[in-house]
Amino acid sequence: MAMTDLPVELIYPILDLLNAEDILFAFRLVCRQFYRIVENYDRLKIQLRWHTSKATIQRLCRIVRPKNVTSLLFEKYSLNSGNIECLFQSAAIDQFNRLRSLTLDNIETDDLERFVTPLSTNSTLTSVTVCMRANSRRRYYTAVSYWKRIIMLANIRQLTLDIDSKAINAISWPKDCTIERLTLRGCSYRQFCNIFDRSPNLKDFILNDNFTGDLDSSIRPETCRSLTSLTLKEIDLPTEDLEFFLSLHPCLISLTLTTQENVSRNTFQHFSRWEKFLQSTLPLLKNFNFSMSNQCNQFENVESILSPLCTSFWLEKKHWFFTCQYTEGSSVKTIKLYSSTYSTAQFPDSLNDDNLSYAITTMRSGNQSNRSRMWSARVNLTWMINAIIANTFKVPDQHYFRHVTRLAFDVDVNPEWSVDALQHISTWIDLSQLHEIWILETSPCELQFDAIEFLLAQAPQVRTFGLTYNDLPSRIIRLGSVVSGRIDHLKIRDLDILCFSSFRWKLFLFTMFIQTATIAFMTSLRFIQTNLYRIDGPILVILDEQSSYSAMLNISEPVPPPESVPSIPELVRLIPELNFWSDLGNILLVYTALLALVLEMGYNINPSAYNLVCCRVRVYVIFLADSLSSFYLIPTSIAYYSLVLAILMPCLMIVFGSLAIRNLRSLRHINAVARTVTNGTNNLRAPIAKDTKLIRIALINIIVYVVLGSLMTIFFMYLQMTQYQIKSDLQK
């Protein structure tokens, strides 16, 4: 089924995924049917980015129908400040009377006025997003009236104001606002209460920055029970103030909290004991996502931080799962606690590539909550080995990670990670608990296969082995001989190979062996080819050269080529001279093509690769010599086919046929004389009828041969004369 056969109801959702330029400048011009569909398509989304040219804006405004536009995005940039003038000169904003969504990015106060004034009476606008330029802060207060017009739109449902918090605090929020989703960069707590008191339909509130000023617990909004979703980003509030603020919204269903980069240690510990608070204050909460981090000066036991979040309330009742991660860099130690939904990366990418990074995660397997915690660790092997050699790495008395199940090694240089180094690892990581091991190569290095074998021997429960690898398949074959029979799944990231079962893993090794054997076979063929050119190439050049010279010397007086097309007898006479010029072309072809190929393939000498003049001369002489040789062979071939096939063969058939008839008549005459002497009768004229039949048979044979042979002769002559012409299928 072609796209032109689809109904309009199916084509419209496809157009919803395209931008206005693709629809109007490409899809619309495919055919008349698509042209009519686009003319009636009333869900156009125009996006004028900072890189959109003025010509594109003018063309869009000239083609588009304002009534068909439902979404408009305008992005201003310092280098394209004239685009907004071009837009207002090419289109009348007040004619976009079906506009539902308006997004203004990086604009100034004057720009806001030019957009808001004609759209203030728009009754279809439901979503507005405004991001003011940072250097326009001094004129924010002059734009307060325009923001109030936006807020007072009759059907406004979603509003995003990415502007300075002081300007937001200056807005006098109108009563009975229809906004249902509000996103602010920042505001004061007092203005927040004012907004909630005047927005009875508000259900989703997002604050991208911390509250300005302190929270005054004596000030409470009159009603906040309509709010069901709350997002607070980059908050920096004491735990008591945060709990007070959340207690104002008992109907919350979704809560997202992210703190600044470094919160206090008390907040970190107190936050992990929120079980009672959430049960009593937010009983309807279903989705709870948060992320917070803290810088520390010493090694942290993440298990003690995560333990309060491993109760049945979090895992079985709410199904909320968390990760506590410790990262030790060259100068900073960081501990981070976050919801597992915040991290979509898989191990080992979920851990930082610093000196040491490990995490403990609560998880659920299928429909059953797994309350046993999953430990993951990622270690820079070079850093650890250097620390062990320099005695700066203190080996603890007991295992750091008693229950590590996934371990990754970062290998950024080519260290001597021997078995002794791995024995030191076993003193602070319990290798017997491992189920998955990764080796991450950030630069090419030599794999220590004996160390890998020792590592797998110390970790008998490993079923998955991962590797980021950049090397030949033969190295993977050697790795396979070490890990085969020990693991069930192999992950090789750079080769885009997915997990394999044990059978598929063996099949993969067999396939890689075949590929390696093929590579070795191709290498041997290249070796043979090189030596053939080195040894046999010069011999062929000498033989071809000698044969051509000998043929040329046999002709005493070579004559220049004729100026006009000669006749057949002249061609027969000129065959030796034509062969002379053909041999001369062969000699040029030997020196330019065959000798150059022998030098290139056998001795890796190719002047044409770095000398443009040599390359041009070589290509020209090759084509000239090849054409010259063929040009003088064509008349010879014509003479051959004409002389031998068309003339000589029929003449020979006539001669030998006549001789055969003559001999038969002589034989019959002798037999007749003998019978006359014996019987006394004369029958000399009796065999004349049989001779006539024999002559007819010979003539028919000659005529059939001439007719059929002439067709082949003409065909071969045509091939010789047109061998360098491009022919159609019918001519071929």
C-alpha positions in Angstrom: 0.0 0.0 0.0 1.4 3.4 -1.0 1.2 6.4 1.3 -1.2 8.1 -1.1 -3.7 5.3 -0.4 -3.8 6.1 3.4 -6.8 8.0 4.7 -6.3 11.5 6.1 -6.9 10.3 9.6 -3.6 8.3 9.4 -1.6 10.9 7.6 -2.4 13.6 10.1 -0.6 11.8 13.0 2.4 11.4 10.7 2.5 15.1 10.0 2.3 15.8 13.8 5.8 14.3 14.1 7.3 16.6 11.4 8.2 20.3 11.7 6.6 23.0 9.6 9.5 23.3 7.2 9.4 19.6 6.2 5.6 19.7 5.8 5.4 22.9 3.7 8.7 22.8 1.8 8.9 19.0 1.1 5.8 16.9 1.8 3.4 19.5 0.4 5.2 19.5 -3.0 5.2 15.7 -3.6 1.8 15.5 -5.4 -1.5 17.3 -5.7 -3.1 15.0 -3.1 -0.5 15.9 -0.5 -0.8 19.5 -1.4 -4.5 19.5 -0.7 -3.9 17.6 2.6 -1.4 20.1 3.8 -3.7 23.0 2.9 -6.4 21.6 5.2 -3.9 20.4 7.9 -4.7 22.6 11.0 -2.1 21.4 13.5 1.0 23.1 12.2 3.9 23.6 14.7 6.2 26.4 13.7 9.6 26.5 15.3 11.9 29.5 14.6 15.2 28.5 16.2 18.2 30.8 16.6 19.7 29.3 13.4 16.6 29.9 11.3 17.4 32.2 8.4 15.4 35.3 7.5 14.7 33.8 4.1 13.1 30.7 5.7 11.0 32.9 8.0 9.7 35.0 5.0 9.0 31.8 3.0 7.1 30.3 6.0 5.0 33.3 6.6 4.2 33.6 2.9 3.0 30.0 2.6 1.4 29.2 5.9 -2.2 30.0 6.8 -2.3 31.5 10.3 -5.5 29.7 11.1 -3.7 26.3 10.6 -1.0 27.1 13.2 -1.5 25.8 16.7 2.0 26.1 18.2 4.7 28.8 17.8 8.2 28.7 19.1 10.6 31.7 18.8 14.2 31.5 19.9 16.3 34.7 19.9 20.0 34.9 19.7 22.4 37.8 19.8 23.6 37.0 16.2 20.0 36.8 14.8 18.4 39.7 16.6 16.9 40.8 13.2 14.8 37.7 12.9 12.1 39.1 15.2 11.8 42.2 13.0 11.6 39.9 10.0 8.8 37.9 11.7 6.6 40.9 12.5 7.1 42.4 9.0 6.2 39.1 7.3 3.2 38.0 9.5 0.5 39.5 11.6 0.6 37.8 15.0 -3.0 38.7 15.8 -4.1 36.6 12.9 -2.9 33.4 14.6 -6.4 33.1 16.3 -6.1 29.3 16.8 -2.8 29.4 18.5 -2.7 27.0 21.5 1.0 27.0 22.5 3.5 29.9 22.6 7.1 29.5 23.6 9.5 32.5 23.7 13.1 31.8 24.5 15.9 34.2 25.4 13.8 37.3 24.6 13.9 40.8 25.9 11.2 43.0 27.4 10.4 44.8 24.2 10.0 41.5 22.4 7.6 40.3 25.0 5.4 43.3 24.5 5.2 42.8 20.7 4.0 39.2 21.2 1.7 39.6 24.2 -0.2 42.7 23.0 -1.8 41.1 19.9 -2.4 37.8 21.7 -3.9 39.1 24.9 -7.4 38.6 23.5 -6.6 35.1 22.2 -9.2 32.7 23.6 -7.5 29.5 22.4 -4.0 29.9 24.0 -3.6 27.2 26.7 0.2 27.0 27.1 2.8 29.8 27.4 6.5 29.5 28.1 8.7 32.6 28.6 12.4 32.6 29.1 13.9 36.1 29.6 17.4 37.0 28.7 19.7 37.4 31.7 20.9 40.9 30.7 17.2 42.1 30.7 16.9 42.0 34.5 17.0 45.8 34.8 13.8 46.0 32.8 11.9 43.1 34.4 9.6 45.4 36.3 8.4 47.1 33.1 7.2 43.6 31.9 5.1 42.8 35.0 1.9 44.1 33.3 2.5 41.8 30.3 3.0 38.8 32.5 -0.2 39.6 34.2 -2.0 39.7 30.9 -0.7 36.2 30.1 -1.9 34.9 33.5 -5.3 36.4 32.9 -5.8 34.6 29.6 -9.2 33.0 29.6 -8.1 29.4 28.9 -4.5 29.4 30.1 -3.7 26.0 31.6 0.1 25.7 31.6 2.5 28.5 32.4 6.3 28.5 32.6 8.1 31.6 33.7 11.9 31.3 33.5 12.6 34.8 34.8 14.2 36.4 37.9 12.5 35.6 41.2 12.3 39.3 42.1 10.2 39.9 39.1 7.9 37.0 39.9 7.5 38.3 43.4 6.4 41.6 42.0 3.5 40.1 40.0 0.1 40.7 41.5 -1.5 37.4 40.9 -5.1 37.7 39.7 -8.0 35.9 41.4 -9.5 32.7 40.1 -6.6 31.9 37.8 -7.2 29.0 35.5 -3.6 27.7 35.5 -3.3 23.9 36.3 0.5 23.5 35.8 2.9 26.2 36.9 6.7 26.2 36.5 8.8 29.0 38.0 12.5 29.6 38.2 12.2 30.8 41.8 10.0 32.8 44.1 9.5 33.7 47.8 7.5 31.6 50.1 5.0 34.5 50.6 4.5 34.8 46.8 4.0 31.0 46.7 1.2 31.3 49.3 -0.4 34.1 47.3 -0.3 32.1 44.1 -1.9 29.1 45.7 -4.7 31.2 47.3 -5.6 32.6 43.9 -5.2 29.5 41.8 -7.9 27.0 42.8 -7.2 24.7 39.8 -3.5 24.4 40.3 -2.5 20.7 40.4 1.1 20.6 39.3 3.8 23.0 40.7 7.5 23.0 39.7 10.1 25.2 41.3 13.5 25.0 39.5 15.4 27.0 42.2 15.3 27.4 45.9 12.9 29.7 47.7 14.2 33.2 48.2 14.3 34.1 51.9 13.2 32.0 54.8 10.0 30.1 55.3 7.7 31.8 57.8 5.7 29.0 59.4 3.2 31.6 60.6 2.1 32.2 57.0 0.0 29.5 55.5 -1.9 29.4 52.2 -5.6 29.2 52.7 -6.0 26.1 50.6 -3.5 23.8 49.0 -5.5 20.6 48.8 -5.8 20.8 45.0 -2.1 20.2 44.4 -1.3 16.6 43.4 2.2 16.9 41.9 5.1 18.8 43.4 8.7 19.2 42.1 11.3 21.1 44.0 14.8 21.3 42.4 18.0 22.6 43.9 16.4 23.1 47.3 18.5 24.2 50.3 16.1 24.0 53.3 16.5 22.7 56.7 14.7 19.4 57.3 12.2 21.0 59.6 11.2 23.7 57.0 11.0 21.1 54.3 8.7 18.9 56.3 6.6 21.9 57.2 6.2 22.9 53.5 5.3 19.3 52.5 2.7 19.1 55.3 0.8 21.8 53.5 0.0 19.4 50.7 -1.6 16.3 52.1 -3.1 15.3 48.7 0.2 14.9 46.9 0.4 11.9 44.6 3.8 12.6 43.0 6.8 14.2 44.8 10.2 15.0 43.3 13.0 16.5 45.4 16.6 17.3 44.3 19.0 19.1 46.6 22.0 21.3 45.8 25.4 19.6 45.3 26.4 19.5 48.9 23.8 19.2 51.7 24.6 18.9 55.3 25.3 15.6 56.9 22.4 16.0 59.3 20.0 16.4 56.4 21.4 13.3 54.8 20.9 11.2 57.9 17.5 12.7 58.8 16.1 12.3 55.3 16.6 8.5 55.4 14.2 8.3 58.4 11.2 9.7 56.6 9.1 6.6 56.9 6.9 7.9 59.7 6.6 11.3 58.2 5.4 10.1 54.8 2.9 7.6 56.4 1.3 10.3 58.6 1.6 13.4 56.3 1.4 12.2 52.7 -0.7 9.0 52.8 -1.7 9.3 49.1 1.8 9.6 47.8 2.5 7.0 45.0 5.6 8.4 43.2 8.5 9.6 45.2 11.8 10.6 43.5 14.7 12.4 45.1 18.4 12.9 44.7 20.9 14.4 47.2 24.7 14.4 47.5 27.2 15.3 50.2 31.0 15.7 50.2 32.8 13.8 52.9 36.4 13.6 54.2 36.7 9.9 54.8 35.5 6.6 53.7 31.7 6.2 54.2 29.8 3.1 55.0 26.9 3.4 52.6 25.2 0.4 54.1 24.4 2.3 57.3 22.9 5.1 55.3 20.7 2.9 53.2 19.5 0.6 55.9 16.6 2.7 57.1 15.3 2.6 53.5 15.2 -1.2 53.3 12.1 -1.8 55.4 8.8 -3.3 54.1 7.3 0.1 53.9 9.7 1.2 51.1 10.1 -2.1 49.3 6.9 -4.0 49.7 4.2 -1.4 50.3 5.4 1.5 48.2 7.8 -0.3 45.8 10.3 2.6 46.1 13.9 1.6 45.5 17.0 3.6 46.2 20.8 3.7 45.5 23.5 5.0 47.8 26.8 5.6 45.9 30.2 6.5 47.2 32.8 8.0 44.9 36.4 8.6 45.7 38.3 10.9 43.3 41.7 12.3 43.3 40.8 15.1 45.7 37.0 14.8 46.5 35.0 12.1 48.2 31.3 12.2 47.5 28.3 10.2 48.7 25.0 10.3 46.8 21.6 9.0 47.7 19.0 8.9 45.0 16.0 7.0 43.7 16.7 4.2 41.3 14.4 5.8 38.7 16.8 8.7 38.4 19.5 6.5 36.9 18.6 4.7 33.6 22.2 3.7 32.9 23.2 0.0 33.3 26.2 -1.3 35.1 29.0 -0.4 34.9 28.0 3.0 33.4 25.8 3.7 36.5 29.0 4.2 38.5 31.5 7.0 38.1 34.9 6.4 36.4 37.0 7.8 39.2 39.5 6.0 41.4 36.9 4.1 43.4 33.1 4.0 43.1 30.8 1.6 44.7 27.0 1.6 45.4 24.4 -0.4 47.1 20.9 -0.7 45.6 17.6 -2.0 46.8 15.8 -3.7 44.0 12.9 -5.9 43.1 13.0 -9.0 41.0 9.9 -9.5 38.9 6.8 -9.1 41.1 8.7 -10.1 44.3 10.6 -7.5 46.3 14.2 -8.5 46.8 15.2 -7.1 50.1 18.8 -8.3 49.8 20.8 -5.4 48.6 22.8 -5.4 45.4 26.4 -4.2 45.7 28.3 -2.8 42.7 31.9 -1.6 42.6 34.1 0.1 40.0 37.8 0.5 40.5 40.6 2.2 38.6 43.1 -0.6 38.3 46.1 1.6 37.6 45.3 3.8 40.6 44.9 0.8 42.9 48.1 -1.0 41.7 50.2 2.2 42.1 48.7 2.8 45.5 49.7 -0.8 46.5 53.2 -0.4 45.2 53.7 3.0 46.9 52.2 1.6 50.2 49.6 4.3 50.2 46.7 1.9 49.9 45.8 0.7 53.3 44.5 -2.9 53.2 41.7 -3.2 55.8 41.4 -6.0 58.3 38.2 -7.2 56.8 36.5 -6.9 53.5 35.3 -3.4 52.5 32.5 -4.9 50.5 31.2 -8.1 52.0 28.5 -8.6 49.4 29.8 -7.2 46.1 28.0 -8.9 43.2 29.2 -6.8 40.3 32.8 -5.5 39.8 34.3 -3.4 37.1 38.0 -2.5 36.5 39.0 0.7 34.6 42.2 0.1 32.7 43.4 3.4 31.2 47.1 2.5 30.6 49.0 -0.8 30.2 49.7 -1.8 33.8 51.3 -4.9 35.1 48.1 -6.2 36.7 49.6 -9.5 37.8 48.1 -12.2 40.0 49.8 -10.6 43.1 47.9 -7.4 42.5 44.6 -9.3 42.3 45.4 -11.1 45.5 45.5 -7.7 47.2 42.1 -7.0 45.8 40.7 -10.2 47.3 41.7 -8.8 50.7 39.1 -6.0 50.6 36.6 -7.4 48.1 35.0 -10.7 48.6 35.4 -12.2 45.1 33.5 -15.3 46.0 30.2 -13.3 45.9 30.7 -11.9 42.4 28.2 -12.6 39.6 29.4 -10.1 37.0 32.9 -8.8 36.1 33.8 -6.0 33.6 37.1 -4.9 32.2 36.8 -1.4 30.8 39.7 -0.3 28.5 39.8 3.4 28.1 43.0 3.1 25.9 44.6 0.1 24.1 46.4 -2.2 26.4 47.7 -5.7 26.7 45.3 -8.1 28.4 46.8 -10.2 31.1 45.1 -13.5 30.5 46.7 -15.3 33.4 45.3 -12.6 35.7 41.8 -13.0 34.2 42.0 -16.7 34.7 43.1 -16.2 38.4 40.2 -13.7 38.9 37.6 -16.1 37.5 39.1 -18.9 39.6 38.6 -16.8 42.8 35.1 -15.9 41.7 33.4 -19.2 40.9 29.9 -17.7 40.8 30.6 -15.3 37.9 28.2 -16.0 35.1 28.7 -12.8 33.1 31.9 -11.4 31.8 32.0 -8.0 30.1 34.7 -6.2 28.1 35.2 -3.0 26.2 37.6 -4.2 23.5 39.4 -2.7 20.5 41.4 -5.5 19.0 41.6 -8.3 16.4 39.3 -11.3 16.7 42.3 -13.5 17.3 42.7 -11.8 20.7 39.0 -12.6 21.5 39.6 -16.2 20.6 42.4 -16.4 23.2 40.2 -14.7 25.7 37.5 -17.3 24.9 39.9 -20.1 25.7 40.2 -18.6 29.2 36.6 -17.8 30.0 34.9 -20.6 28.0 33.3 -23.1 30.3 33.3 -20.6 33.2 30.6 -18.1 32.2 27.2 -18.2 30.5 27.1 -14.6 29.2 29.7 -12.6 27.3 29.3 -8.8 26.7 31.6 -7.1 24.3 30.5 -3.5 24.0 32.5 -2.2 21.1 31.5 -5.1 18.8 27.8 -4.5 19.7 27.5 -8.2 20.7 24.6 -8.9 23.1 24.5 -11.5 25.8 25.1 -15.1 24.7 24.0 -18.3 26.3 26.7 -21.0 26.8 25.8 -22.6 23.5 25.7 -19.3 21.6 29.0 -18.3 23.2 30.6 -21.5 21.9 29.0 -20.8 18.5 30.4 -17.3 18.6 33.9 -18.6 19.3 33.6 -21.0 16.4 32.5 -18.1 14.2 35.3 -15.9 15.3 37.7 -18.8 14.6 36.4 -19.1 11.1 36.8 -15.4 10.6 40.4 -15.6 11.9 41.1 -18.4 9.6 39.7 -16.5 6.7 41.8 -13.5 7.6 44.9 -15.7 7.7 44.0 -17.2 4.3 43.5 -13.8 2.8 46.9 -12.7 4.2 48.5 -15.7 2.6 46.8 -14.9 -0.7 48.2 -11.4 -0.6 51.7 -12.8 0.1 51.4 -15.1 -2.9 50.1 -12.2 -5.0 53.0 -10.0 -4.0 55.6 -12.6 -4.8 54.0 -13.4 -8.2 54.2 -9.8 -9.2 57.8 -9.7 -7.9 59.0 -12.9 -9.7 56.7 -13.5 -12.7 55.9 -9.8 -13.4 59.4 -8.9 -14.8 59.5 -12.1 -16.8 56.1 -11.3 -18.4 57.3 -7.7 -19.2 60.5 -9.0 -20.8 58.6 -11.7 -22.9 55.9 -9.3 -24.1 58.6 -6.6 -24.9 60.7 -9.1 -26.9 57.7 -10.5 -28.8 56.6 -7.0 -29.8 60.1 -5.9 -30.9 60.5 -9.1 -32.9 57.2 -8.6 -34.7 58.1 -5.0 -35.5 61.6 -5.9 -36.8 60.1 -8.4 -39.3 58.5 -5.5 -41.2 61.1 -3.9 -43.3 59.4 -0.7 -44.3 56.5 0.3 -42.0 54.2 2.8 -43.6 52.0 5.3 -41.9 48.3 4.6 -41.5 46.1 5.3 -44.5 44.2 8.5 -44.6 40.9 7.0 -45.9 39.2 3.7 -45.4 40.8 1.2 -47.7 39.1 -1.6 -49.7 39.4 -5.3 -48.9 42.3 -6.0 -51.2 44.2 -3.0 -49.8 43.5 -4.2 -46.3 45.0 -7.6 -47.2 48.1 -5.9 -48.5 48.3 -3.6 -45.4 48.0 -6.3 -42.8 51.8 -6.4 -42.0 52.0 -2.6 -41.7 48.8 -2.6 -39.5 50.4 -5.2 -37.2 53.4 -3.0 -36.9 51.4 -0.1 -35.4 49.5 -2.6 -33.2 52.7 -3.9 -31.8 53.9 -0.4 -31.1 50.7 0.2 -29.1 51.4 -3.0 -27.2 54.9 -1.9 -26.2 53.5 1.4 -24.9 50.8 -0.5 -23.0 53.5 -2.8 -21.4 55.6 0.1 -20.2 52.6 2.2 -18.8 50.2 -0.5 -17.5 51.9 -3.8 -16.9 55.3 -2.5 -15.7 53.6 0.1 -13.5 51.4 -2.6 -12.0 54.4 -4.9 -11.3 56.2 -2.1 -9.5 53.1 -1.1 -7.5 51.9 -4.6 -6.4 55.3 -6.3 -6.2 57.7 -3.6 -4.9 55.3 -1.0 -3.5 56.6 1.7 -5.9 53.9 3.9 -7.3 55.1 7.4 -8.5 51.5 8.2 -9.6 50.4 8.2 -6.0 52.4 11.3 -5.1 53.1 13.0 -8.5 50.1 14.5 -10.3 51.9 14.9 -13.6 53.1 11.3 -13.6 49.5 10.2 -12.8 48.0 12.2 -15.7 50.7 11.0 -18.2 50.2 7.4 -17.2 46.4 7.5 -17.6 46.6 9.2 -20.9 49.2 6.8 -22.4 47.4 3.8 -21.1 44.2 4.8 -22.9 46.1 5.9 -26.0 48.1 2.7 -26.3 45.1 0.5 -25.7 43.0 2.4 -28.3 45.9 2.4 -30.7 46.4 -1.4 -30.6 42.7 -2.1 -31.0 42.4 0.5 -33.7 44.9 -1.2 -36.0 43.6 -4.7 -35.2 40.1 -3.8 -36.4 41.1 -3.5 -40.1 43.1 -6.7 -39.8 40.1 -8.5 -38.3 37.9 -7.1 -41.1 40.3 -8.3 -43.7 40.5 -11.7 -42.0 36.8 -12.2 -41.7 36.2 -10.8 -45.2 38.9 -12.8 -46.9 38.7 -16.1 -45.1 35.0 -16.4 -44.2 33.2 -14.5 -46.8 35.4 -15.1 -50.0 37.9 -17.9 -49.5 35.6 -20.5 -48.0 32.8 -20.3 -50.6 35.5 -20.4 -53.4 37.0 -23.5 -52.0 33.7 -25.1 -51.7 32.9 -24.4 -55.4 36.3 -25.7 -56.5 36.2 -28.8 -54.5 32.5 -29.4 -55.4 33.3 -29.0 -59.1 36.2 -31.5 -58.9 34.1 -34.0 -57.1 31.4 -33.8 -59.9 34.1 -34.1 -62.6 35.6 -37.1 -61.0 32.2 -38.8 -60.6 31.4 -38.1 -64.3 34.7 -39.5 -65.4 34.2 -42.7 -63.4 30.7 -43.1 -64.8 32.0 -42.6 -68.4 34.6 -45.4 -67.9 31.9 -47.8 -66.6 29.6 -47.0 -69.5 32.3 -47.7 -72.1 33.0 -51.0 -70.5 29.3 -52.0 -70.6 29.1 -51.0 -74.3 32.0 -53.2 -75.3 30.4 -56.1 -73.4 26.7 -55.7 -74.4 27.0 -53.9 -77.6 24.7 -51.0 -76.6 25.4 -47.3 -76.2 24.1 -45.5 -72.9 26.6 -42.6 -72.6 23.8 -40.0 -72.0 22.0 -41.9 -69.2 23.7 -40.5 -66.1 23.2 -36.9 -67.1 20.1 -36.5 -64.8 22.0 -37.8 -61.8 24.8 -35.3 -62.4 22.3 -32.5 -62.5 21.0 -33.5 -59.1 24.5 -33.6 -57.6 25.3 -30.2 -59.0 22.1 -28.8 -57.4 23.0 -30.3 -54.0 26.5 -28.7 -54.2 25.1 -25.3 -55.2 22.5 -25.4 -52.4 25.2 -26.3 -49.9 27.4 -23.4 -51.1 24.5 -20.9 -51.0 23.4 -21.9 -47.5 27.0 -21.6 -46.2 27.5 -18.2 -47.9 24.2 -16.8 -46.5 24.7 -18.1 -42.9 28.4 -17.4 -42.9 28.0 -13.9 -44.1 25.7 -13.2 -41.1 28.4 -14.3 -38.7 31.0 -12.3 -40.6 29.0 -9.2 -40.5 28.3 -9.7 -36.8 32.0 -10.2 -35.9 33.0 -7.1 -38.0 30.3 -5.1 -36.2 31.7 -6.2 -32.8 35.2 -5.2 -33.8 34.2 -1.8 -35.1 31.9 -0.9 -32.1 33.7 -2.6 -29.2 34.4 0.8 -27.5 30.9 2.3 -28.0 28.3 2.4 -25.4 25.4 0.3 -26.6 21.8 -0.1 -25.6 20.2 -3.4 -24.7 18.8 -3.7 -28.2 22.1 -3.1 -29.8 23.8 -5.7 -27.6 
